[in-house]
Amino acid sequence: MAMNHGPSPENHSRRGSGPRIALVLGSGGMAGTAFHAGVIDALHEATGWDARTASLIIGTSAGSTSGALVRAGIPPEDFVPHMNGEPVSEVTTRILTKSRQASGQRGTTTQVPSQKASWSPKPAAAHLVGKAIRDPRSVRPLTALAGLLPVGATTTTDISRSFDAMHPYLWPRADLWICASQLSTGQRVVFGRDDIKATVGQAVAASCAIPGYFEPVSIDGKKYVDGGVYSFNNLDLVTNEGFDLVIVSAPMSTADFGSPRGDLPLRAGARHQLQREIVAVRASGTPVIALEPTAADRRAMGYRPMDPSRRGSIAITVKASALTSLLTRPRDLLQILRTNT
């Protein structure tokens, strides 16, 4: 594929010179992508803020796909219709058509890839457990557990091709950071910030490579897996970055503890991690608006995060929940969004 240097015109056509706002989009599978769609659309409807004007977007796993869609130039009001299979604008149609042609997809850009890789029951990186035992600070527990899972049997080829078609230029670019985990070390890497040569498609595929489901993504001889095994949201990356406001969309967390379900322990852990990161960011002087799944959102998301059939209902439900949630937020923070329209 021919690559051009520099961003496409659509990516920066709506960038403003107002307050510096960062948008952090967390992990959560295909349900997470739909969650982000509802949040992005709700932010626009409630305040007029266009996610394409964000000074920085940080995406992890599902958030990497949503962030790449925003940076490709898709308007916020098209995100929920796209998830629901409804008509979208000419701009979005053009972007998605190019993407589907490149990957051979017939459905939405975020569908589950169909190509299968060779499968082996052997752990992908069992040595990470020993490393974590020797030095607990060197490898995070979830990363070590991910190393015990076998290499996934689904390739990420469709993902790479799809997003490379939307972003036919070379990185680094300063306004999109995509988080993944290096399999051999268990450490986080941030494409777009760190000095790693990769296309946007490669970075998104690496960030989405769920251990045990997708095969790891090889870039320059190193293997990468889902950035969510290091942090579900990687919100800590904006600490001390001097933003006027940070918005985090956190599909794996929860704002609802009144209706226990089987996924509550995982969501409680994700929320604990999120709260630690929020405290650190706020301590550095940056306000944070966090949007997490409500009881209605959790019912819509269900227990199968990779089920593509639920995307439309999830996006619609989350948009309604986010609109209600934004009404309760401090007016001065919402005003920051409104002044950046």
N, C-alpha and C positions, 0 to 999 in steps of 0.2 A: 504494500500500500504506500502510495506517495504521501509524504508528510511535508507540511509547510511549517515555517517558523512563525510563532506568534499566534494569538487567539483569533478565532473567527469573528467577524464584525458583529454577529448576533449576540455573542457572549457579553460584550461590553456596551452594547448600544443603549442599555437602560441604567448604567452605572452612574450614580450621582456623586456629589461632592459634599453631602451633608454628614450627619453623625456616622461614626464608624460602627457598624453592626456586624456581628458574627452570627452565623447560623450553624448550629451543631446538630447533625442528624445521626441518630444512633442505630444500633443493629436490631434485628428482629425478623429476618426472613422476608418472605413475600408479604406477610401480614404487616411487617414493619414498613415496607415500601408504601403500602396503602395507608398506613397510619400517617406517614409523612405527607402524603398527598392531601389528606384532610387538614392537617396542620397548616401547610403552605397556603392552601386555598382559604382557610379561615382567617389567617393573618392578613391576607389581602382584603378580604371582605370586611373585616372588622376595623382595620386601620388604614387601608389603602397601600400598605407596604408591599412592595414587589420583591420577592426573594432574589431576583436577578440583580438587585442593587446591593446585595450584601458585600461588605468589604472582604469577608472570608467565609467560605463554607468548608466545614470539616465533616467528612462522611465516613462512616464505619459500616461495612457490610451492606445491609439494606440502605443505609444512609449514603453509601458511596454511589449507588445507582440513582437515588433521588437527587443528590448533589450534582452528579454529572448531567442529569436531565435539566436541572436549573441552569447550569453553566452552558448547556447546548442552546439555551434561549427559549425554552418552553415557558409560556406565561403561567402565572400561578392559578388563574381561573380555569386552566385546562387540565390540571392535575386530577381532580376528582372525576370529571367526565372521561378522561383517559383510562382511569382504573375501572370505570363502570361500562366501558365499551360504547360511550356516547360520542356524538360528533364533537370535534375540536376545531380550533382555528386553523387557517391555512399555514401559519408558521409552524405549528406543532405537527400538522399532517406532513409537511415537507420534511421535517427533521426525522419523524418516525418512519416515513416511507424509505428514506435513505438507509436508516438503521436496519429495517427489516430486510431490505434487499441484500445488504451486506452479510447478514447472518442467516438468511434463508427462513426466517420466522414468518409465521402467518398471523399470530396473535399479537399481544402487546409486547413491548420491548422487555418487560420484566417477567416473562413467562419462564418456567423451569426448562433448562436446556435438555434436549433429548439424547444427545450423544453420550455413549458410555465408554469409560476407560477400563483398562484391565484392573481386576480387583485382587487384593491379597489380604488375608486375615491378620497379617503382621502389623503391630503398632507402627504408626507413622514416625514417631520420634520418642521411643520409650526412654531414651537417655535423659529427657527433661525431668522425669520423676526423680532420678538419682541426683540430678543437679539441684532440684528444689529441696531434697532432703539434706544435702550437704550445706546448702546456703539458701534458706527460705526467701531471702531478699532478692535472689538472682532470677527466680522464675515465679510468676504468679500461679496460684493453685489451679485456676481454670485452664491456664496454658499448659501446665504439666499434665492435667487430666486429658486435655485434647491430644497430647502426644501419645497417649495410650490407645487412642482410637485408630482403626485401620485406615489406610488411604481410601478416600471416597471413590465410588465407581462412576461418578458423573463428571464429564469434562466441563471446563469453563470456556470452551472455544466460542460458543455462540455469544457469550457475554462479551468477550474481548472484541469480536468482530462488530457487534452491535454498537458498542460505545466508541470504538475507533472510527466508525463511520460518522458519528456525530462530532468527533473531535479530531479531525485530520491534521494535527499539528503536534509539534514536539513540546514536551515539558522541559525544564520546570516552569510552572506558572504560579504566581504568588497568591492567587485568590481561590484555589481549590486544593485542600489537603485531604488525601485519602489514606486511611489507616489500615495496616495489615500487620501480621506477626511473622517474623522470620522463624521458620520451622526448626532450624538447627540450634538456634540460641534461645528461642522463646521470647525474644525482645520485640518491642514495637518498632515499626518503621512507618514513616509518614511520607508518602509519595507527594511531590509538589513542594515539600519543605526540605527533606533530606536529599543528599546528592546521589540519587539513584536514577539511572536512565531507564525510563519506561514510558509507554504510551498510556493514555488515559484508560483505554480498554484493558491493558494488562493490569493496571493498578486497581481498577474496579473488580476485575476477575479475582485478583489476589485477595482483596478485601472481603469478597463474598465467598471465598473457598471454605465453607463450613467443614470442619474436620469430621471425617467419617461419612460425609455426604458427597462433597466435591473432592476431586484430586487436587493436591497442592499445585500452585502456579509457579513455574520456573522462570526466573528473570536473571539473566547474566550468571547462570550457574547456581543461583540460590533459590530455595523453595520458600514460598509464602503461603500462609493460611489466613483465615478470617481474623480481622482486627478486633472483633468482639471478644476473643478469648483473652485479650489483654485488658480491655476495658469496653464495656457495652457502649459507651458514648465517647470516650476520650475527650471529655469536656476539659480536663486539666490542661490541655494544650493551649488554651486561651488565657491561662493565668499569667498575669503581668504583661499582657500584650496591649493594654491600654485602650480597649474597646469602650465605646460609650454604652453599649448594651450587647448582651449575648442571649440568644434564644436557643434553647435546647429542646429538641423533639425526641423523647425517650420511650420508644415502643416497648422495651423490655421491662421498664419500671412499672409502678402502679400508684395511683392516688386513692385506691380503694382497698381497704382492709376489712370491710364490713361483710363481704360475701366470699368467704374462703373457697378456693378451688384447688385443684391439683397442681396448678402452676404457681401458687402463692409463694412457696419457699424460694423458687428461683426469682420471682419478681421482687420479693422482699430483699433478697441479696442484691439485686440490681439497683433497687432504690437506695439501699444503704451506700453502695458505691457512688451512686449519683449524688447523694447528699454530701458525701465527703468532698467530691469534686466541686460542687456548688459552693460550699463553705470556703474552699481555697480560692476560687475565682472572686467571690465577693470580698474576701479579705484583701485581695490585691486591688480593690477599688472599683471593680466592674460589676454592675447589676446584672442579674440573671432572671430570665423568665423561663421556667421549665414547664413543659406540657407533657403530662403522663396519662396513660390509659385510665379512664374512669370505669365504673362497674359496667356501664353499657358498652364501652369500648372493648372490655375484656370478653364480654359475651359475644360480641361480633367477631372478635379475633379468634376465639375458640382455642383448640389445642394443637392445631396443625398449621404451623407458621409457613409451611411451604405449599399450602393448598391455594392454587391460583383462583379457584372459583369464588372465594370469599372477598376478593379485593374490592369489588364495587360496594358491597354492603359495609365493609370496614371503613372505607374512605368517607362514605356518606355519614356514618355514625360518628366518626372521629371529628369531622368538620363541625357537626352540630355541638358536640361536647366541647370542642376547642373554642367555638364562638361564645358559649356560655362561660367557660373558664376565663376568657379574656376580659369579660365584663367585670370580673372581680379583681383584676390586676391594678396596681397603682397607676393613677392617671399620668403621672410624670413619665413613667416608663413607656406607656402607650403613646404619649406625645412624642417621644423620641422616634418611634416608628412613623408617626404621621408627618413629622417634619422631614422625613427622608423619602417622601413620595414624589 
